């Protein structure tokens, strides 16, 4: 009788054992973001309308046609007057940057954010087990991680990783590295530093495909503290629920749509081609096929299967057509890469202006800070007290490669901590996002000033 009872109960006991084991394994694989600190440059680094115009006009490579194109791009970029420029550009040294310039730019961002992170979290640098730094356009020897280890005298057994060449989606790649390491190392702390080397990669030629990067990219950065130690759960801001990475590097068109190279005259820069939107749409569509089942309820999955089979999605504005993403996600953290990216993603996911507001405001206030852009968007949501315990945030990124890397965060507590937006959050959103360049240099006046600045000649051309 006892043997029969044991045989009868064995499947149930074994099932309970598997459930407990899976729950324990899941607990060990948690990835909590404890805190993040965004970089705020000094006020004398602000790129006002007049300063921006001065930087543009001193480029002797530009003719009137290039200038008209550049002016039109600046006006439609979505950037305001409070973004920040690298020091060497403001000091008129963009044509001859040095390695010292690059390292000083990185040191300021990395050490400022790390100092604040350690101070606010009450964590000593010797407690850090993993360090990941992503800077796409700069790779030094010794590495940037070694530079940090030396500065803070970190432990000899710390695991360090340098991530380069990943573009605007690099911080999600860096976080994925941390997440994978968390699966094999228990109760550890990790830091991710995300920024970009802008000053020494400023384009000084006249090729339109390269000029766009100067209009969008600005100084910024962020340092983040992560842990898989459950005892730190009560201190965490977010928990990583899932992540999906898509890479189209095997497609030549997608591979070359965001590319660092020299133009025909030998000027180095970052080329953004007309194929970028289609590459983004293709990568986004492929990413959603994996991501959607992880985040949306069953009725939306059925809808998705129908929609995905009846429509071709070669347009960023159509990738999520027919899906209700708000049935599984409450907030959308879109990389503030440019107005076209934000608009296209918003239409594709059928998002409201309220959903797009954080990305638009981050672009307006800080510009495109490359892989660090997410955290300024997230900081805006937090400063506006939008993030409540249990809510989900979909983070969407595109980057060179070509890559689409997306992830979902769960808010661990009601968030209202002070951050980099404190001194200006009450001013956002403004009633209208009028580009100040139009008001300061409208139409004929802009081209007249250009002509006088360069050659002292008369100019009756109008700006389109």
Secondary structure as UniProt FT lines:
FT   HELIX           2..28
FT   STRAND          32..38
FT   HELIX           43..45
FT   HELIX           49..57
FT   TURN            60..61
FT   HELIX           64..75
FT   HELIX           87..90
FT   TURN            91..92
FT   HELIX           94..96
FT   HELIX           99..121
FT   HELIX           125..127
FT   STRAND          130..134
FT   TURN            136..137
FT   HELIX           144..152
FT   TURN            156..157
FT   STRAND          159..163
FT   HELIX           167..169
FT   HELIX           170..182
FT   TURN            183..184
FT   STRAND          189..195
FT   HELIX           199..201
FT   HELIX           208..216
FT   STRAND          221..227
FT   HELIX           230..235
FT   STRAND          238..247
FT   TURN            249..250
FT   HELIX           252..255
FT   STRAND          258..262
FT   TURN            264..265
FT   STRAND          268..272
FT   TURN            274..275
FT   HELIX           276..295
FT   HELIX           298..310
FT   HELIX           316..318
FT   TURN            319..322
FT   HELIX           325..327
FT   STRAND          331..334
FT   HELIX           339..348
FT   TURN            349..350
FT   HELIX           353..366
FT   HELIX           370..372
FT   HELIX           373..383
FT   TURN            384..385
FT   TURN            389..390
FT   STRAND          392..399
FT   TURN            400..402
FT   STRAND          403..411
FT   TURN            420..424
FT   HELIX           425..427
FT   HELIX           436..440
FT   HELIX           443..454
//
